[in-house]
Amino acid sequence: MATETDLTTPQAADTNASQDPSTQLRNYKGIQYSYDEPRFKGLSKNAIKRLLKDQLWDQTRPQRLQVKREKHKKRISEKRKQYEQGNAPPLPKRVKTADMVFGNRKAIIDCSFSDLMTKKEIDSMQAQLVRCYSANRSAKEAIHLNISGFDDALKTVFDKRTPSYTNWRNVDWDPEPYEKSFDKEKLVYLSADSDVVAKELEEDKVYIIGGIVDKNRYKGLCQDKAVAAGIATAQLPIGEYIKLASRKVLTVNQVYEIMLKWVEHRDWKKAFMEVIPLRKLKDSEIFDGDESQDQAKDGQEDEDDDEALQQEDEAARQEEEIQAAQEQQEESQIAQE
């Protein structure tokens, strides 16, 4: 079925035949446009279609939310009925912001990379930050969070999608670089490219997570930035506990959730197992034996990995994360209403 048409009539056929195609009024699933619009300048037809698709997604958001809201109410009603009949456990109590328990730990999400991301990736970054706060609310011990480099591009998405973010508890929205607010000696930038493996999360250190969604385009970006600034780096010890089937690059919210789980359990393996998606663990190896042998095997297998396949895996995974993050954000909004 065609999704794009020219809005022409038989009477105007002769006129349109000689008309510049770029000025013809077209229709994409109810959105009228023409190729000569300023917003399309320099874009290919495929890029224009993607832009229109994003516009349609934003325009239909209220309808999607309404459908999900009705499904959510129906699901809650069914669960409540099952509980009353003794066939299900009680519904979990909603975590109130006032009930959040904070320790002394602090974390930074470095959001200074908007100029390196597409609009879709910035949208995904916003959704991942929503997930971080959601995880913080339900954590046994929440972490004080600083959103560093909070620029207009990211703020615009928050203002549109999650305007209540200004009320988030113990979250600092800082447009300035983190070096202006924190002692550099206490900073540790988490990077999969670091040669240092974190054995624990020290309470007096402030850990930085790189806030970027880039489908692996900018390898070593966070590591290089930290080294250039004279900031210590470390990687999470994933390889010591789990041999992932794909590259060990995690989303921002996954890294943050792992930190929260480590603070709760003081156990890296348990933290990884509770956070890393099952699809990544499905074909992975979980280490229980001699660690030195496991690490040697891990290194040999890494040498044999095919880089192209790794990149394809990572791209597909991040696409799934974008969609899942958007859906969870909408579910979270419904649950709070």
Legacy VTK file of the C-alpha trace (Angstrom):
# vtk DataFile Version 3.0
C-alpha trace
ASCII
DATASET POLYDATA
POINTS 337 float
0.000 0.000 0.000
1.390 3.393 -0.975
2.293 5.701 1.903
3.144 8.777 -0.137
1.036 10.468 -2.805
0.980 13.664 -4.862
-2.054 15.787 -3.980
-3.072 16.392 -7.580
-6.415 16.339 -9.369
-7.211 15.291 -12.945
-8.064 18.918 -13.725
-4.641 20.048 -12.588
-2.741 17.254 -14.310
-1.519 19.424 -17.169
-0.321 22.128 -14.804
1.454 19.685 -12.494
3.137 17.959 -15.408
5.245 21.067 -15.970
5.553 21.954 -12.275
8.883 21.633 -10.474
8.690 18.258 -8.623
10.311 19.834 -5.564
7.327 22.163 -5.085
4.605 19.546 -5.502
2.517 19.004 -2.391
2.901 15.429 -1.173
1.345 13.306 1.539
3.060 10.945 3.964
0.468 9.122 6.089
-1.549 12.298 6.564
1.401 14.720 6.749
1.454 17.165 3.843
4.861 18.396 2.698
6.953 19.354 -0.303
10.635 18.768 -0.972
11.409 22.510 -1.120
10.667 23.082 2.584
13.648 24.701 4.391
13.838 21.854 6.924
14.569 19.395 4.098
17.419 21.400 2.578
20.361 19.169 1.706
18.561 15.965 2.738
18.090 12.883 0.581
14.604 11.473 -0.015
15.331 8.678 2.463
16.443 11.198 5.090
13.249 13.192 4.498
11.185 10.020 4.973
12.962 9.357 8.275
12.253 12.915 9.400
8.585 12.539 8.500
8.475 9.192 10.290
9.813 10.853 13.463
7.231 13.631 13.088
4.447 11.075 12.741
5.736 9.218 15.826
5.576 12.431 17.878
2.141 13.375 16.564
0.615 9.985 17.349
2.125 9.736 20.832
-1.088 10.807 22.637
-3.046 8.036 20.885
-0.387 5.444 21.726
-0.370 6.559 25.340
-4.147 6.296 25.533
-4.079 2.730 24.195
-1.322 1.774 26.633
-3.148 3.540 29.464
-6.242 1.435 28.847
-4.187 -1.764 28.648
-2.385 -0.820 31.859
-5.650 -0.235 33.738
-7.039 -3.523 32.460
-3.894 -5.394 33.497
-3.936 -3.857 36.989
-7.630 -4.662 37.353
-7.039 -8.298 36.374
-4.102 -8.646 38.782
-6.124 -7.123 41.615
-8.988 -9.538 40.908
-6.585 -12.508 40.901
-5.146 -11.335 44.237
-8.625 -11.051 45.776
-9.331 -14.613 44.618
-6.076 -15.805 46.200
-4.481 -16.678 42.855
-1.771 -14.011 42.746
0.536 -12.056 45.083
-0.416 -8.482 46.047
0.492 -5.666 43.687
3.847 -4.061 44.510
3.601 -0.751 46.296
4.550 2.254 44.231
7.859 3.753 45.337
7.374 7.327 46.505
10.102 9.876 45.880
10.077 10.809 49.557
10.908 7.197 50.458
14.136 7.093 48.427
17.161 6.230 50.578
20.415 7.970 49.624
23.910 7.122 50.773
27.012 9.237 50.190
27.777 7.960 46.703
27.729 10.210 43.669
27.756 9.539 39.941
28.006 11.717 36.853
26.509 11.104 33.432
28.562 13.072 30.918
26.032 14.380 28.377
28.398 16.620 26.435
28.201 14.581 23.218
24.992 15.861 21.602
26.910 17.191 18.596
28.069 13.627 17.860
24.577 12.091 17.924
21.596 12.044 15.596
18.180 13.231 16.781
17.084 9.617 17.251
20.171 8.910 19.353
19.533 11.994 21.507
15.961 10.765 22.003
17.368 7.398 23.070
19.812 9.099 25.447
16.912 10.934 27.084
14.989 7.682 27.484
18.032 6.024 29.067
18.305 8.860 31.597
14.639 8.309 32.476
15.478 4.654 33.101
18.406 5.668 35.318
16.132 7.712 37.553
13.515 4.966 37.590
16.194 2.519 38.764
17.370 5.028 41.370
13.859 5.327 42.798
13.549 1.585 43.378
17.148 1.000 44.525
17.945 -0.104 48.075
20.457 2.743 48.197
20.074 5.504 45.623
23.020 7.434 44.204
23.212 11.217 43.924
23.226 11.937 40.199
24.785 14.798 38.255
23.756 15.238 34.611
26.786 17.104 33.288
26.818 18.996 29.988
23.016 19.200 29.974
22.647 21.203 26.767
19.698 22.615 24.808
19.397 19.569 22.516
18.790 17.200 25.427
16.791 19.735 27.446
14.380 20.201 24.528
13.591 16.477 24.498
13.077 16.416 28.272
10.831 19.491 28.185
8.694 17.803 25.549
8.590 14.207 26.789
9.232 14.318 30.536
8.618 17.852 31.858
8.495 16.527 35.432
12.258 15.921 35.313
12.811 19.233 37.111
11.279 17.615 40.214
13.588 14.593 40.228
15.078 14.182 43.678
18.854 14.571 44.153
19.515 15.032 40.440
21.580 18.050 39.378
21.011 19.302 35.826
24.307 21.006 35.111
25.010 22.622 31.725
28.667 23.058 32.715
31.475 20.464 32.442
31.870 18.247 35.506
35.417 19.560 36.106
33.867 22.793 37.386
31.879 21.033 40.113
34.090 18.134 41.211
37.635 17.593 42.409
39.470 15.929 39.523
41.374 13.673 41.919
38.108 12.029 42.989
36.817 11.365 39.468
36.910 7.973 37.730
35.626 7.725 34.155
34.116 4.301 33.417
35.278 3.072 30.017
35.399 -0.359 28.398
38.726 0.737 26.848
40.475 1.302 30.184
43.367 -0.952 31.232
42.271 -0.672 34.865
39.597 -3.054 36.152
37.400 -1.798 38.982
37.411 -4.234 41.895
34.883 -2.188 43.845
33.082 1.151 43.730
34.894 3.300 46.255
32.561 5.482 48.281
34.801 8.554 48.126
35.130 8.386 44.331
32.727 9.945 41.817
32.184 7.673 38.819
31.469 9.097 35.371
29.375 7.341 32.714
29.689 8.536 29.123
26.252 9.726 28.005
26.388 8.832 24.333
24.465 6.574 21.942
26.669 6.157 18.877
26.377 2.545 17.606
30.107 2.154 18.203
31.114 4.924 15.757
33.446 6.670 18.180
35.652 3.992 19.674
37.750 5.124 22.626
35.909 8.457 22.864
35.369 8.497 26.636
38.743 6.933 27.413
40.575 9.499 25.278
38.600 12.378 26.792
39.432 11.277 30.333
43.131 10.705 29.605
43.432 14.113 27.924
41.919 15.735 31.031
44.122 13.775 33.433
41.181 11.858 34.907
41.500 8.256 36.086
39.625 5.558 34.158
38.399 2.058 34.940
36.254 -0.618 33.338
33.654 -2.782 35.027
34.974 -6.349 35.543
32.479 -7.980 33.179
35.108 -10.205 31.553
36.056 -11.728 34.910
32.562 -13.076 35.487
30.767 -13.345 32.139
31.969 -13.971 28.600
29.346 -12.104 26.588
28.323 -13.430 23.185
28.600 -9.895 21.781
30.761 -6.881 22.602
30.676 -5.792 26.234
29.375 -2.290 25.476
26.398 -1.525 27.681
23.830 1.261 27.585
24.062 4.157 30.028
21.171 2.917 32.145
22.611 -0.623 32.257
25.921 0.680 33.622
24.072 2.809 36.163
21.839 -0.098 37.210
24.905 -2.330 37.613
26.384 0.293 39.931
23.174 0.346 41.988
23.100 -3.456 42.188
26.750 -3.620 43.247
26.054 -1.114 46.023
23.152 -3.338 47.113
24.892 -6.735 46.920
28.641 -5.919 46.941
28.803 -8.717 44.366
29.755 -8.003 40.738
28.499 -11.298 39.357
25.073 -10.874 40.939
24.918 -7.273 39.707
25.716 -8.289 36.117
23.262 -11.181 36.163
20.406 -8.975 37.407
20.966 -6.200 34.865
22.403 -7.556 31.609
19.556 -8.589 29.247
18.868 -12.313 28.906
19.387 -12.133 25.145
23.020 -11.158 25.759
23.459 -13.939 28.320
21.779 -16.620 26.193
24.932 -17.641 24.329
27.371 -16.379 26.946
29.613 -18.200 29.395
29.308 -17.530 33.115
32.559 -18.153 34.947
32.512 -20.367 38.040
35.881 -22.097 37.842
39.512 -21.026 37.919
39.543 -17.308 37.113
42.969 -17.267 35.474
42.010 -20.058 33.064
38.714 -18.352 32.308
40.431 -15.051 31.565
42.995 -16.753 29.322
40.192 -18.433 27.396
38.354 -15.112 27.224
41.397 -13.390 25.762
41.896 -16.104 23.142
38.256 -15.962 22.102
38.408 -12.182 21.870
41.326 -12.483 19.456
39.263 -14.805 17.271
36.188 -12.556 17.191
35.140 -11.140 13.854
34.996 -7.337 14.176
32.359 -6.869 11.497
29.981 -9.305 13.184
30.561 -7.591 16.518
29.569 -4.245 15.061
26.424 -5.712 13.510
25.502 -7.269 16.863
26.016 -3.967 18.642
24.002 -1.965 16.112
21.069 -4.387 16.341
21.219 -4.401 20.144
21.170 -0.623 20.389
18.226 -0.405 18.001
16.339 -2.758 20.330
17.390 -0.671 23.339
16.042 2.508 21.734
12.643 0.931 21.129
12.533 -0.709 24.565
13.546 2.529 26.288
10.833 4.485 24.498
8.210 1.912 25.442
9.320 1.802 29.083
9.265 5.593 29.254
5.664 5.623 28.068
4.733 2.835 30.501
6.372 4.797 33.324
4.351 7.891 32.461
1.127 5.871 32.487
1.960 4.270 35.847
2.550 7.679 37.435
-0.831 9.035 36.349
LINES 1 338
337 0 1 2 3 4 5 6 7 8 9 10 11 12 13 14 15 16 17 18 19 20 21 22 23 24 25 26 27 28 29 30 31 32 33 34 35 36 37 38 39 40 41 42 43 44 45 46 47 48 49 50 51 52 53 54 55 56 57 58 59 60 61 62 63 64 65 66 67 68 69 70 71 72 73 74 75 76 77 78 79 80 81 82 83 84 85 86 87 88 89 90 91 92 93 94 95 96 97 98 99 100 101 102 103 104 105 106 107 108 109 110 111 112 113 114 115 116 117 118 119 120 121 122 123 124 125 126 127 128 129 130 131 132 133 134 135 136 137 138 139 140 141 142 143 144 145 146 147 148 149 150 151 152 153 154 155 156 157 158 159 160 161 162 163 164 165 166 167 168 169 170 171 172 173 174 175 176 177 178 179 180 181 182 183 184 185 186 187 188 189 190 191 192 193 194 195 196 197 198 199 200 201 202 203 204 205 206 207 208 209 210 211 212 213 214 215 216 217 218 219 220 221 222 223 224 225 226 227 228 229 230 231 232 233 234 235 236 237 238 239 240 241 242 243 244 245 246 247 248 249 250 251 252 253 254 255 256 257 258 259 260 261 262 263 264 265 266 267 268 269 270 271 272 273 274 275 276 277 278 279 280 281 282 283 284 285 286 287 288 289 290 291 292 293 294 295 296 297 298 299 300 301 302 303 304 305 306 307 308 309 310 311 312 313 314 315 316 317 318 319 320 321 322 323 324 325 326 327 328 329 330 331 332 333 334 335 336
